[in-house]
Amino acid sequence: MYTPRMSSRLAVEALGTFWLVFIGCGSAIFSAKFPVQGLDGQSTQLGIGLFGVAVAFGLAVTTMAYAVGHVSGAHFNPAVTIGIAVAKRFEWREVPAYVGAQLVGGLLAGGALAGLLSSTGRPVTGNLAANGFGAHSPGGFALGGVLIVEALVTAFFVYIILGATKDDAPKGFAPLAIGFGLLLAHLVAIPISNASINPARSTAVAFFNGNGAVGQLWAFWVAPVVGGLIAGSTFAWITGERRDLMDISGSTDMVENAAVDAEGRPVLDVDSTD
């Protein structure tokens, strides 16, 4: 097995982050509340609600992890990339490129959502499911509470990723565990902060949303990244297992799509025995 070319891995990270933002934030924008007028003239609420939005985020990650996770490792989140790098499951030198690709994919999705909303004639400002604290928190939660919850749920999300991708974990079920983990995190965090757990997701809509979202964006970088750092630095200590050779960066058996070294030879996976 070989390490895929960096161009393929970055394209997949952008693609997966686009899907995550488009489906997750799109569900919150267009489907969370969807009033329909019945035959009796009364308005009926057919929206998917908070639970439906949480499911959308979880399934977005699950579907893309199954579809393209073998190419890039399916990070789709700067906090995840940094967290698994701290855990020595990913190369630090590749972190900036991954984070950059995630931001590009997220911003493209944010722009697409802003364009769709604008086409309906509804105002974009303040209506793009941006994250926030204080007056911009759905439940009115203060900065301190938002920082704690975002760091906590992100840490557990990264714990799930590190555990579910071990070689002795149930084969083929890692995307399900990761998707369910993200779903559960959203059930708690949506009322508190609109659920970031992902700096790329927050950045994706903040600049289009306006309404104070850009000024509060720093919190949704700091807290998730801190959560990722906590998980990455403590997973081996908590479990007693070190998996330094089990990278989460993708694998391919197609030599034509493999990265090559300075001498033009295909690069084997770090943990490959082929």
DRENPA-3360 file (N, C-alpha, C; in nm, 2 decimals, always signed):
BEGIN
1 = MYTPRMSS = +0.08/-0.12/+0.00/+0.00/+0.00/+0.00/+0.09/+0.12/+0.00 ~ +0.04/+0.23/-0.07/+0.12/+0.35/-0.09/+0.05/+0.47/-0.03 ~ +0.13/+0.57/+0.00/+0.07/+0.70/+0.04/+0.02/+0.78/-0.09 ~ -0.11/+0.82/-0.09/-0.16/+0.89/-0.21/-0.08/+1.02/-0.23 ~ -0.09/+1.06/-0.36/-0.03/+1.19/-0.39/-0.10/+1.30/-0.31 ~ -0.01/+1.40/-0.27/-0.07/+1.51/-0.19/-0.18/+1.59/-0.26 ~ -0.17/+1.60/-0.39/-0.27/+1.68/-0.46/-0.41/+1.61/-0.45 ~ -0.41/+1.47/-0.45/-0.53/+1.40/-0.43/-0.58/+1.41/-0.29;
9 = RLAVEALG = -0.49/+1.41/-0.20/-0.53/+1.41/-0.06/-0.59/+1.55/-0.02 ~ -0.53/+1.66/-0.08/-0.58/+1.79/-0.05/-0.72/+1.81/-0.12 ~ -0.73/+1.76/-0.24/-0.86/+1.78/-0.31/-0.97/+1.71/-0.24 ~ -0.94/+1.59/-0.18/-1.04/+1.52/-0.11/-1.07/+1.59/+0.02 ~ -0.98/+1.65/+0.09/-1.00/+1.72/+0.21/-1.09/+1.84/+0.18 ~ -1.07/+1.91/+0.07/-1.15/+2.03/+0.04/-1.29/+1.98/+0.00 ~ -1.30/+1.87/-0.07/-1.43/+1.81/-0.11/-1.51/+1.77/+0.01 ~ -1.45/+1.70/+0.10/-1.52/+1.65/+0.22/-1.56/+1.76/+0.31;
17 = TFWLVFIG = -1.48/+1.87/+0.32/-1.52/+1.98/+0.41/-1.63/+2.06/+0.34 ~ -1.63/+2.07/+0.21/-1.74/+2.13/+0.14/-1.87/+2.06/+0.17 ~ -1.87/+1.93/+0.16/-1.99/+1.85/+0.19/-2.04/+1.87/+0.33 ~ -1.94/+1.86/+0.42/-1.98/+1.88/+0.57/-2.05/+2.01/+0.59 ~ -1.99/+2.12/+0.54/-2.05/+2.25/+0.56/-2.18/+2.27/+0.48 ~ -2.18/+2.22/+0.36/-2.30/+2.24/+0.27/-2.42/+2.17/+0.33 ~ -2.40/+2.04/+0.37/-2.51/+1.96/+0.42/-2.54/+2.00/+0.57 ~ -2.44/+2.02/+0.65/-2.47/+2.05/+0.79/-2.53/+2.19/+0.81;
25 = CGSAIFSA = -2.46/+2.29/+0.76/-2.51/+2.43/+0.77/-2.63/+2.45/+0.68 ~ -2.63/+2.39/+0.57/-2.75/+2.40/+0.48/-2.87/+2.35/+0.54 ~ -2.86/+2.24/+0.62/-2.98/+2.18/+0.69/-3.03/+2.28/+0.80 ~ -2.93/+2.34/+0.87/-2.97/+2.44/+0.97/-3.03/+2.56/+0.91 ~ -2.99/+2.61/+0.79/-3.04/+2.73/+0.73/-3.18/+2.70/+0.67 ~ -3.19/+2.59/+0.59/-3.31/+2.58/+0.51/-3.41/+2.48/+0.57 ~ -3.36/+2.39/+0.65/-3.45/+2.28/+0.69/-3.49/+2.27/+0.84 ~ -3.41/+2.34/+0.92/-3.44/+2.33/+1.07/-3.58/+2.38/+1.10;
33 = KFPVQGLD = -3.62/+2.49/+1.04/-3.76/+2.54/+1.05/-3.81/+2.56/+0.91 ~ -3.92/+2.49/+0.88/-3.98/+2.49/+0.74/-4.13/+2.50/+0.75 ~ -4.18/+2.61/+0.77/-4.33/+2.62/+0.78/-4.40/+2.60/+0.65 ~ -4.51/+2.53/+0.65/-4.59/+2.50/+0.53/-4.73/+2.54/+0.56 ~ -4.80/+2.61/+0.47/-4.94/+2.64/+0.49/-5.03/+2.53/+0.45 ~ -5.11/+2.48/+0.54/-5.20/+2.37/+0.51/-5.33/+2.42/+0.43 ~ -5.41/+2.32/+0.40/-5.54/+2.35/+0.32/-5.63/+2.44/+0.41 ~ -5.62/+2.43/+0.54/-5.70/+2.51/+0.63/-5.65/+2.65/+0.65;
41 = GQSTQLGI = -5.54/+2.68/+0.58/-5.48/+2.81/+0.60/-5.39/+2.83/+0.72 ~ -5.38/+2.72/+0.80/-5.29/+2.72/+0.92/-5.15/+2.68/+0.88 ~ -5.05/+2.75/+0.94/-4.91/+2.71/+0.92/-4.87/+2.59/+1.00 ~ -4.80/+2.50/+0.93/-4.76/+2.37/+1.00/-4.61/+2.37/+0.99 ~ -4.54/+2.33/+1.10/-4.40/+2.33/+1.11/-4.35/+2.19/+1.06 ~ -4.28/+2.18/+0.95/-4.23/+2.05/+0.90/-4.08/+2.05/+0.91 ~ -4.01/+2.14/+0.97/-3.87/+2.14/+0.98/-3.81/+2.02/+1.06 ~ -3.68/+2.00/+1.03/-3.61/+1.88/+1.10/-3.57/+1.91/+1.24;
49 = GLFGVAVA = -3.56/+2.04/+1.28/-3.53/+2.07/+1.41/-3.38/+2.05/+1.45 ~ -3.35/+2.07/+1.58/-3.22/+2.05/+1.63/-3.16/+1.91/+1.60 ~ -3.24/+1.81/+1.63/-3.20/+1.67/+1.61/-3.17/+1.65/+1.47 ~ -3.25/+1.69/+1.38/-3.23/+1.67/+1.23/-3.10/+1.74/+1.19 ~ -3.07/+1.85/+1.24/-2.94/+1.92/+1.20/-2.82/+1.84/+1.25 ~ -2.83/+1.79/+1.38/-2.72/+1.71/+1.43/-2.70/+1.58/+1.35 ~ -2.81/+1.52/+1.30/-2.80/+1.40/+1.22/-2.73/+1.44/+1.09 ~ -2.77/+1.55/+1.03/-2.71/+1.60/+0.90/-2.56/+1.61/+0.91;
57 = FGLAVTTM = -2.51/+1.67/+1.02/-2.37/+1.69/+1.04/-2.30/+1.55/+1.05 ~ -2.36/+1.46/+1.13/-2.30/+1.33/+1.15/-2.30/+1.25/+1.03 ~ -2.41/+1.25/+0.95/-2.41/+1.17/+0.83/-2.32/+1.23/+0.72 ~ -2.30/+1.36/+0.72/-2.21/+1.42/+0.62/-2.07/+1.37/+0.64 ~ -2.03/+1.36/+0.77/-1.89/+1.31/+0.79/-1.89/+1.16/+0.76 ~ -1.99/+1.09/+0.80/-1.99/+0.94/+0.78/-1.98/+0.91/+0.63 ~ -2.07/+0.97/+0.55/-2.07/+0.94/+0.41/-1.94/+0.98/+0.34 ~ -1.88/+1.09/+0.37/-1.76/+1.13/+0.30/-1.64/+1.04/+0.35;
65 = AYAVGHVS = -1.64/+1.00/+0.48/-1.54/+0.91/+0.53/-1.54/+0.78/+0.46 ~ -1.66/+0.73/+0.43/-1.67/+0.60/+0.36/-1.63/+0.63/+0.21 ~ -1.66/+0.74/+0.15/-1.64/+0.76/+0.01/-1.49/+0.79/-0.02 ~ -1.43/+0.88/+0.06/-1.29/+0.92/+0.02/-1.20/+0.92/+0.14 ~ -1.24/+0.86/+0.25/-1.15/+0.86/+0.37/-1.02/+0.79/+0.34 ~ -1.03/+0.69/+0.26/-0.91/+0.61/+0.23/-0.80/+0.69/+0.16 ~ -0.84/+0.80/+0.10/-0.75/+0.88/+0.02/-0.67/+0.98/+0.12 ~ -0.74/+1.05/+0.21/-0.68/+1.15/+0.29/-0.68/+1.12/+0.44;
73 = GAHFNPAV = -0.76/+1.02/+0.48/-0.78/+1.00/+0.62/-0.90/+1.07/+0.67 ~ -0.97/+1.15/+0.59/-1.10/+1.21/+0.62/-1.09/+1.29/+0.75 ~ -1.01/+1.39/+0.75/-1.00/+1.48/+0.86/-1.12/+1.58/+0.85 ~ -1.12/+1.66/+0.75/-1.22/+1.76/+0.72/-1.24/+1.87/+0.83 ~ -1.14/+1.88/+0.91/-1.15/+1.97/+1.04/-1.01/+2.00/+1.09 ~ -0.97/+2.13/+1.09/-0.83/+2.16/+1.14/-0.80/+2.11/+1.28 ~ -0.91/+2.11/+1.37/-0.88/+2.06/+1.51/-0.85/+1.91/+1.51 ~ -0.91/+1.83/+1.42/-0.88/+1.69/+1.40/-0.74/+1.67/+1.35;
81 = TIGIAVAK = -0.70/+1.75/+1.25/-0.57/+1.74/+1.19/-0.46/+1.77/+1.29 ~ -0.48/+1.87/+1.37/-0.38/+1.91/+1.47/-0.38/+1.81/+1.58 ~ -0.50/+1.76/+1.62/-0.51/+1.67/+1.73/-0.44/+1.53/+1.70 ~ -0.46/+1.48/+1.58/-0.39/+1.36/+1.55/-0.24/+1.37/+1.52 ~ -0.20/+1.50/+1.48/-0.06/+1.52/+1.47/+0.01/+1.52/+1.60 ~ -0.06/+1.58/+1.70/-0.01/+1.57/+1.84/+0.00/+1.43/+1.89 ~ -0.09/+1.35/+1.85/-0.09/+1.21/+1.88/+0.01/+1.12/+1.80 ~ +0.08/+1.19/+1.72/+0.18/+1.13/+1.63/+0.12/+1.03/+1.53;
89 = RFEWREVP = +0.00/+1.06/+1.49/-0.06/+0.98/+1.39/-0.07/+1.05/+1.25 ~ +0.00/+1.17/+1.25/+0.00/+1.25/+1.12/+0.12/+1.34/+1.12 ~ +0.18/+1.36/+1.01/+0.30/+1.44/+1.00/+0.27/+1.59/+1.02 ~ +0.34/+1.65/+1.11/+0.33/+1.80/+1.13/+0.35/+1.88/+1.01 ~ +0.45/+1.84/+0.92/+0.48/+1.91/+0.81/+0.36/+1.92/+0.71 ~ +0.27/+1.83/+0.72/+0.15/+1.83/+0.63/+0.03/+1.90/+0.68 ~ +0.04/+1.94/+0.81/-0.08/+2.01/+0.87/-0.12/+2.14/+0.80 ~ -0.03/+2.23/+0.77/-0.07/+2.35/+0.70/-0.14/+2.33/+0.57;
97 = AYVGAQLV = -0.10/+2.23/+0.49/-0.16/+2.21/+0.36/-0.30/+2.15/+0.39 ~ -0.32/+2.06/+0.48/-0.45/+2.00/+0.51/-0.55/+2.11/+0.56 ~ -0.50/+2.19/+0.65/-0.58/+2.30/+0.70/-0.62/+2.40/+0.59 ~ -0.53/+2.43/+0.51/-0.56/+2.52/+0.40/-0.67/+2.46/+0.30 ~ -0.66/+2.33/+0.27/-0.75/+2.27/+0.19/-0.89/+2.27/+0.25 ~ -0.89/+2.24/+0.38/-1.02/+2.24/+0.45/-1.09/+2.38/+0.45 ~ -1.01/+2.48/+0.47/-1.06/+2.62/+0.46/-1.12/+2.65/+0.33 ~ -1.05/+2.61/+0.22/-1.09/+2.64/+0.09/-1.23/+2.57/+0.06;
105 = GGLLAGGA = -1.23/+2.44/+0.10/-1.36/+2.37/+0.08/-1.47/+2.43/+0.16 ~ -1.45/+2.47/+0.28/-1.55/+2.52/+0.37/-1.60/+2.66/+0.31 ~ -1.51/+2.74/+0.27/-1.54/+2.88/+0.22/-1.62/+2.87/+0.09 ~ -1.59/+2.77/+0.01/-1.67/+2.75/-0.11/-1.81/+2.71/-0.08 ~ -1.83/+2.62/+0.02/-1.96/+2.58/+0.06/-2.03/+2.70/+0.13 ~ -1.96/+2.78/+0.21/-2.03/+2.90/+0.27/-2.08/+2.99/+0.16 ~ -1.99/+3.02/+0.06/-2.04/+3.10/-0.05/-2.16/+3.05/-0.12 ~ -2.16/+2.92/-0.14/-2.27/+2.86/-0.21/-2.40/+2.87/-0.13;
113 = LAGLLSST = -2.39/+2.85/+0.00/-2.51/+2.87/+0.08/-2.56/+3.01/+0.09 ~ -2.46/+3.11/+0.09/-2.50/+3.25/+0.09/-2.57/+3.28/-0.04 ~ -2.52/+3.23/-0.15/-2.58/+3.26/-0.28/-2.72/+3.20/-0.29 ~ -2.74/+3.08/-0.24/-2.87/+3.01/-0.24/-2.97/+3.09/-0.15 ~ -2.93/+3.13/-0.03/-3.02/+3.21/+0.05/-3.05/+3.34/-0.01 ~ -2.96/+3.41/-0.06/-2.98/+3.54/-0.13/-3.08/+3.52/-0.24 ~ -3.07/+3.41/-0.31/-3.16/+3.39/-0.43/-3.31/+3.39/-0.39 ~ -3.34/+3.36/-0.26/-3.48/+3.35/-0.21/-3.53/+3.49/-0.18;
121 = GRPVTGNL = -3.44/+3.59/-0.17/-3.48/+3.72/-0.13/-3.47/+3.74/+0.02 ~ -3.44/+3.64/+0.09/-3.42/+3.65/+0.24/-3.28/+3.71/+0.27 ~ -3.27/+3.78/+0.38/-3.14/+3.84/+0.41/-3.03/+3.74/+0.45 ~ -2.91/+3.75/+0.40/-2.80/+3.66/+0.44/-2.75/+3.69/+0.57 ~ -2.73/+3.82/+0.60/-2.67/+3.86/+0.73/-2.74/+3.81/+0.85 ~ -2.67/+3.73/+0.93/-2.73/+3.68/+1.05/-2.81/+3.55/+1.03 ~ -2.81/+3.49/+0.91/-2.89/+3.38/+0.89/-2.82/+3.26/+0.83 ~ -2.69/+3.25/+0.85/-2.61/+3.14/+0.79/-2.56/+3.04/+0.89;
129 = AANGFGAH = -2.63/+3.02/+1.00/-2.59/+2.92/+1.10/-2.45/+2.95/+1.16 ~ -2.41/+3.07/+1.17/-2.28/+3.10/+1.23/-2.28/+3.07/+1.38 ~ -2.16/+3.05/+1.42/-2.13/+3.02/+1.57/-2.12/+3.15/+1.64 ~ -2.16/+3.15/+1.77/-2.14/+3.27/+1.85/-2.16/+3.24/+2.00 ~ -2.13/+3.34/+2.07/-2.15/+3.34/+2.22/-2.22/+3.47/+2.26 ~ -2.27/+3.47/+2.39/-2.34/+3.59/+2.43/-2.47/+3.61/+2.36 ~ -2.48/+3.73/+2.30/-2.61/+3.76/+2.23/-2.62/+3.67/+2.10 ~ -2.51/+3.62/+2.05/-2.51/+3.54/+1.93/-2.52/+3.39/+1.96;
137 = SPGGFALG = -2.53/+3.35/+2.09/-2.55/+3.21/+2.12/-2.70/+3.18/+2.12 ~ -2.74/+3.07/+2.06/-2.88/+3.04/+2.06/-2.95/+3.04/+2.19 ~ -2.87/+2.99/+2.29/-2.93/+2.99/+2.43/-2.88/+3.10/+2.52 ~ -2.81/+3.19/+2.46/-2.76/+3.31/+2.54/-2.64/+3.27/+2.63 ~ -2.56/+3.17/+2.60/-2.45/+3.13/+2.68/-2.33/+3.22/+2.66 ~ -2.26/+3.25/+2.78/-2.15/+3.34/+2.78/-2.03/+3.28/+2.72 ~ -1.93/+3.36/+2.70/-1.80/+3.31/+2.63/-1.74/+3.20/+2.71 ~ -1.73/+3.20/+2.84/-1.67/+3.10/+2.92/-1.73/+2.96/+2.90;
145 = GVLIVEAL = -1.86/+2.96/+2.90/-1.93/+2.83/+2.88/-1.91/+2.78/+2.74 ~ -1.92/+2.87/+2.64/-1.90/+2.83/+2.51/-1.76/+2.77/+2.48 ~ -1.66/+2.83/+2.54/-1.52/+2.78/+2.52/-1.50/+2.64/+2.59 ~ -1.56/+2.63/+2.70/-1.55/+2.50/+2.77/-1.62/+2.39/+2.70 ~ -1.74/+2.41/+2.65/-1.82/+2.31/+2.58/-1.75/+2.28/+2.45 ~ -1.71/+2.38/+2.38/-1.65/+2.35/+2.25/-1.52/+2.27/+2.26 ~ -1.44/+2.31/+2.36/-1.31/+2.23/+2.38/-1.34/+2.09/+2.42 ~ -1.44/+2.07/+2.51/-1.48/+1.94/+2.57/-1.53/+1.85/+2.46;
153 = VTAFFVYI = -1.63/+1.89/+2.38/-1.69/+1.80/+2.28/-1.59/+1.77/+2.17 ~ -1.50/+1.87/+2.14/-1.40/+1.85/+2.03/-1.30/+1.74/+2.08 ~ -1.26/+1.75/+2.21/-1.17/+1.66/+2.26/-1.22/+1.52/+2.25 ~ -1.35/+1.50/+2.29/-1.41/+1.37/+2.29/-1.42/+1.32/+2.14 ~ -1.45/+1.41/+2.05/-1.46/+1.38/+1.91/-1.33/+1.32/+1.86 ~ -1.22/+1.39/+1.90/-1.09/+1.34/+1.85/-1.05/+1.21/+1.92 ~ -1.09/+1.19/+2.05/-1.07/+1.06/+2.11/-1.14/+0.95/+2.03 ~ -1.26/+0.98/+1.99/-1.33/+0.88/+1.91/-1.26/+0.84/+1.78;
161 = ILGATKDD = -1.21/+0.94/+1.72/-1.14/+0.92/+1.59/-1.01/+0.84/+1.62 ~ -0.94/+0.87/+1.72/-0.81/+0.80/+1.75/-0.84/+0.66/+1.79 ~ -0.95/+0.63/+1.86/-0.98/+0.50/+1.90/-1.04/+0.42/+1.79 ~ -1.13/+0.48/+1.71/-1.20/+0.40/+1.61/-1.11/+0.36/+1.49 ~ -1.00/+0.43/+1.48/-0.91/+0.40/+1.36/-0.79/+0.32/+1.40 ~ -0.80/+0.26/+1.52/-0.69/+0.16/+1.56/-0.70/+0.04/+1.47 ~ -0.59/-0.04/+1.46/-0.60/-0.16/+1.38/-0.68/-0.27/+1.44 ~ -0.70/-0.27/+1.57/-0.78/-0.37/+1.64/-0.92/-0.33/+1.67;
169 = APKGFAPL = -0.96/-0.21/+1.61/-1.10/-0.17/+1.62/-1.18/-0.24/+1.52 ~ -1.31/-0.25/+1.54/-1.40/-0.32/+1.44/-1.38/-0.27/+1.30 ~ -1.34/-0.35/+1.20/-1.31/-0.31/+1.07/-1.43/-0.25/+1.00 ~ -1.41/-0.14/+0.93/-1.52/-0.08/+0.85/-1.62/+0.00/+0.92 ~ -1.61/+0.01/+1.06/-1.71/+0.08/+1.14/-1.66/+0.22/+1.18 ~ -1.54/+0.25/+1.16/-1.48/+0.38/+1.20/-1.57/+0.50/+1.16 ~ -1.61/+0.51/+1.03/-1.69/+0.62/+0.99/-1.82/+0.63/+1.07 ~ -1.88/+0.52/+1.10/-2.00/+0.52/+1.18/-1.98/+0.57/+1.32;
177 = AIGFGLLL = -1.88/+0.53/+1.38/-1.85/+0.57/+1.52/-1.82/+0.72/+1.52 ~ -1.74/+0.77/+1.42/-1.71/+0.91/+1.41/-1.83/+0.99/+1.38 ~ -1.91/+0.95/+1.28/-2.04/+1.02/+1.25/-2.13/+1.03/+1.37 ~ -2.15/+0.92/+1.44/-2.23/+0.92/+1.56/-2.17/+1.01/+1.67 ~ -2.04/+1.01/+1.68/-1.98/+1.10/+1.78/-2.00/+1.25/+1.75 ~ -2.00/+1.28/+1.62/-2.02/+1.42/+1.58/-2.17/+1.46/+1.60 ~ -2.26/+1.36/+1.57/-2.40/+1.38/+1.60/-2.43/+1.41/+1.74 ~ -2.37/+1.33/+1.83/-2.40/+1.35/+1.97/-2.34/+1.48/+2.02;
185 = AHLVAIPI = -2.22/+1.52/+1.97/-2.16/+1.65/+2.01/-2.25/+1.77/+1.97 ~ -2.31/+1.75/+1.86/-2.40/+1.86/+1.81/-2.53/+1.87/+1.89 ~ -2.58/+1.76/+1.94/-2.70/+1.77/+2.03/-2.68/+1.85/+2.15 ~ -2.56/+1.85/+2.20/-2.53/+1.93/+2.32/-2.49/+2.08/+2.28 ~ -2.41/+2.09/+2.17/-2.35/+2.22/+2.14/-2.43/+2.31/+2.06 ~ -2.53/+2.26/+1.99/-2.61/+2.35/+1.90/-2.68/+2.46/+1.99 ~ -2.75/+2.43/+2.10/-2.81/+2.53/+2.18/-2.71/+2.63/+2.24 ~ -2.59/+2.58/+2.26/-2.49/+2.66/+2.33/-2.42/+2.76/+2.24;
193 = SNASINPA = -2.37/+2.71/+2.13/-2.28/+2.79/+2.04/-2.32/+2.77/+1.89 ~ -2.42/+2.70/+1.86/-2.46/+2.66/+1.72/-2.36/+2.55/+1.67 ~ -2.28/+2.50/+1.77/-2.20/+2.38/+1.74/-2.09/+2.41/+1.63 ~ -1.97/+2.44/+1.67/-1.86/+2.45/+1.58/-1.79/+2.32/+1.57 ~ -1.71/+2.28/+1.67/-1.63/+2.16/+1.68/-1.54/+2.15/+1.56 ~ -1.53/+2.26/+1.48/-1.46/+2.25/+1.36/-1.43/+2.40/+1.31 ~ -1.31/+2.45/+1.33/-1.28/+2.58/+1.29/-1.31/+2.61/+1.14 ~ -1.29/+2.51/+1.05/-1.32/+2.53/+0.91/-1.47/+2.56/+0.89;
201 = RSTAVAFF = -1.55/+2.48/+0.96/-1.70/+2.50/+0.95/-1.74/+2.64/+1.00 ~ -1.67/+2.69/+1.11/-1.70/+2.83/+1.16/-1.66/+2.93/+1.06 ~ -1.54/+2.92/+1.01/-1.48/+3.02/+0.92/-1.57/+3.02/+0.79 ~ -1.62/+2.90/+0.75/-1.69/+2.89/+0.62/-1.80/+2.98/+0.61 ~ -1.88/+3.01/+0.72/-2.00/+3.09/+0.71/-1.98/+3.23/+0.78 ~ -1.88/+3.24/+0.86/-1.87/+3.37/+0.94/-1.86/+3.49/+0.85 ~ -1.78/+3.49/+0.75/-1.75/+3.61/+0.67/-1.87/+3.64/+0.58 ~ -1.95/+3.54/+0.55/-2.07/+3.57/+0.47/-2.19/+3.61/+0.56;
209 = NGNGAVGQ = -2.19/+3.56/+0.68/-2.29/+3.58/+0.78/-2.29/+3.72/+0.84 ~ -2.17/+3.78/+0.86/-2.16/+3.91/+0.93/-2.22/+3.90/+1.06 ~ -2.28/+4.01/+1.10/-2.36/+4.02/+1.23/-2.28/+3.98/+1.35 ~ -2.15/+4.02/+1.35/-2.06/+3.99/+1.46/-1.99/+3.86/+1.46 ~ -2.02/+3.78/+1.36/-1.96/+3.64/+1.36/-1.81/+3.64/+1.34 ~ -1.76/+3.74/+1.26/-1.62/+3.75/+1.23/-1.55/+3.79/+1.36 ~ -1.60/+3.88/+1.43/-1.54/+3.92/+1.56/-1.53/+3.81/+1.66 ~ -1.62/+3.72/+1.66/-1.62/+3.61/+1.75/-1.56/+3.48/+1.70;
217 = LWAFWVAP = -1.51/+3.48/+1.58/-1.46/+3.36/+1.51/-1.34/+3.31/+1.59 ~ -1.26/+3.39/+1.65/-1.14/+3.35/+1.72/-1.17/+3.24/+1.83 ~ -1.29/+3.25/+1.89/-1.32/+3.15/+2.00/-1.34/+3.01/+1.94 ~ -1.39/+3.01/+1.81/-1.42/+2.88/+1.75/-1.30/+2.83/+1.67 ~ -1.19/+2.89/+1.68/-1.06/+2.84/+1.65/-0.99/+2.79/+1.78 ~ -0.99/+2.88/+1.88/-0.91/+2.85/+2.00/-0.97/+2.72/+2.07 ~ -1.10/+2.72/+2.10/-1.16/+2.61/+2.18/-1.15/+2.48/+2.11 ~ -1.19/+2.46/+1.98/-1.17/+2.33/+1.92/-1.03/+2.28/+1.91;
225 = VVGGLIAG = -0.94/+2.38/+1.87/-0.80/+2.34/+1.86/-0.74/+2.29/+2.00 ~ -0.78/+2.36/+2.11/-0.74/+2.32/+2.24/-0.80/+2.18/+2.27 ~ -0.92/+2.16/+2.23/-0.98/+2.03/+2.25/-0.90/+1.92/+2.18 ~ -0.86/+1.95/+2.05/-0.78/+1.85/+1.97/-0.65/+1.83/+2.04 ~ -0.59/+1.94/+2.09/-0.46/+1.92/+2.16/-0.47/+1.83/+2.28 ~ -0.57/+1.85/+2.36/-0.60/+1.77/+2.48/-0.61/+1.63/+2.44 ~ -0.69/+1.60/+2.35/-0.71/+1.46/+2.31/-0.59/+1.39/+2.25 ~ -0.52/+1.47/+2.16/-0.40/+1.41/+2.10/-0.29/+1.38/+2.20;
233 = STFAWITG = -0.28/+1.47/+2.30/-0.17/+1.45/+2.39/-0.20/+1.36/+2.50 ~ -0.32/+1.32/+2.52/-0.36/+1.23/+2.64/-0.41/+1.09/+2.60 ~ -0.44/+1.07/+2.47/-0.50/+0.95/+2.43/-0.41/+0.83/+2.47 ~ -0.28/+0.83/+2.43/-0.19/+0.72/+2.46/-0.18/+0.70/+2.61 ~ -0.18/+0.81/+2.69/-0.16/+0.80/+2.83/-0.29/+0.74/+2.90 ~ -0.41/+0.78/+2.85/-0.53/+0.72/+2.90/-0.55/+0.57/+2.87 ~ -0.52/+0.54/+2.74/-0.54/+0.40/+2.70/-0.43/+0.31/+2.72 ~ -0.31/+0.37/+2.74/-0.19/+0.28/+2.76/-0.14/+0.23/+2.63;
241 = ERRDLMDI = -0.19/+0.28/+2.52/-0.15/+0.23/+2.39/-0.08/+0.34/+2.30 ~ +0.03/+0.31/+2.24/+0.09/+0.40/+2.15/+0.07/+0.34/+2.01 ~ +0.03/+0.43/+1.92/+0.00/+0.38/+1.78/+0.07/+0.48/+1.68 ~ +0.19/+0.51/+1.72/+0.27/+0.61/+1.64/+0.28/+0.58/+1.49 ~ +0.28/+0.45/+1.46/+0.30/+0.41/+1.32/+0.17/+0.39/+1.24 ~ +0.06/+0.42/+1.31/-0.07/+0.41/+1.25/-0.12/+0.54/+1.20 ~ -0.07/+0.59/+1.09/-0.10/+0.72/+1.04/-0.25/+0.73/+1.00 ~ -0.31/+0.85/+1.01/-0.44/+0.87/+0.96/-0.43/+0.97/+0.84;
249 = SGSTDMVE = -0.37/+0.92/+0.73/-0.34/+1.01/+0.62/-0.37/+0.95/+0.48 ~ -0.44/+0.84/+0.48/-0.48/+0.79/+0.35/-0.39/+0.68/+0.30 ~ -0.44/+0.59/+0.22/-0.36/+0.48/+0.16/-0.42/+0.44/+0.03 ~ -0.34/+0.39/-0.06/-0.39/+0.35/-0.19/-0.30/+0.23/-0.24 ~ -0.36/+0.14/-0.32/-0.29/+0.04/-0.38/-0.26/+0.07/-0.53 ~ -0.30/+0.19/-0.57/-0.27/+0.23/-0.71/-0.14/+0.31/-0.71 ~ -0.04/+0.24/-0.77/+0.09/+0.30/-0.77/+0.09/+0.43/-0.85 ~ +0.00/+0.44/-0.96/+0.00/+0.56/-1.04/-0.05/+0.68/-0.96;
257 = NAAVDAEG = -0.12/+0.66/-0.85/-0.17/+0.77/-0.77/-0.09/+0.79/-0.64 ~ +0.03/+0.72/-0.63/+0.11/+0.73/-0.51/+0.20/+0.85/-0.52 ~ +0.23/+0.90/-0.40/+0.33/+1.00/-0.38/+0.47/+0.94/-0.42 ~ +0.56/+1.02/-0.46/+0.69/+0.97/-0.49/+0.80/+1.04/-0.41 ~ +0.91/+0.98/-0.38/+1.02/+1.04/-0.31/+1.11/+1.12/-0.41 ~ +1.22/+1.17/-0.35/+1.31/+1.25/-0.43/+1.37/+1.17/-0.55 ~ +1.37/+1.04/-0.54/+1.42/+0.96/-0.65/+1.32/+0.90/-0.74 ~ +1.19/+0.95/-0.72/+1.08/+0.91/-0.81/+1.02/+0.77/-0.77;
265 = RPVLDVDS = +1.05/+0.72/-0.65/+1.00/+0.59/-0.61/+0.87/+0.61/-0.53 ~ +0.77/+0.52/-0.55/+0.64/+0.54/-0.48/+0.67/+0.53/-0.33 ~ +0.60/+0.61/-0.25/+0.62/+0.61/-0.11/+0.52/+0.51/-0.04 ~ +0.58/+0.42/+0.04/+0.50/+0.32/+0.11/+0.44/+0.39/+0.23 ~ +0.32/+0.34/+0.27/+0.26/+0.38/+0.40/+0.36/+0.36/+0.51 ~ +0.36/+0.45/+0.61/+0.45/+0.43/+0.73/+0.43/+0.30/+0.79 ~ +0.31/+0.25/+0.80/+0.28/+0.12/+0.87/+0.26/+0.01/+0.78 ~ +0.30/+0.03/+0.65/+0.27/-0.08/+0.55/+0.38/-0.19/+0.56;
273 = TD = +0.33/-0.31/+0.54/+0.42/-0.42/+0.54/+0.44/-0.48/+0.40 ~ +0.38/-0.41/+0.30/+0.38/-0.46/+0.17/+0.53/-0.45/+0.11;
% end
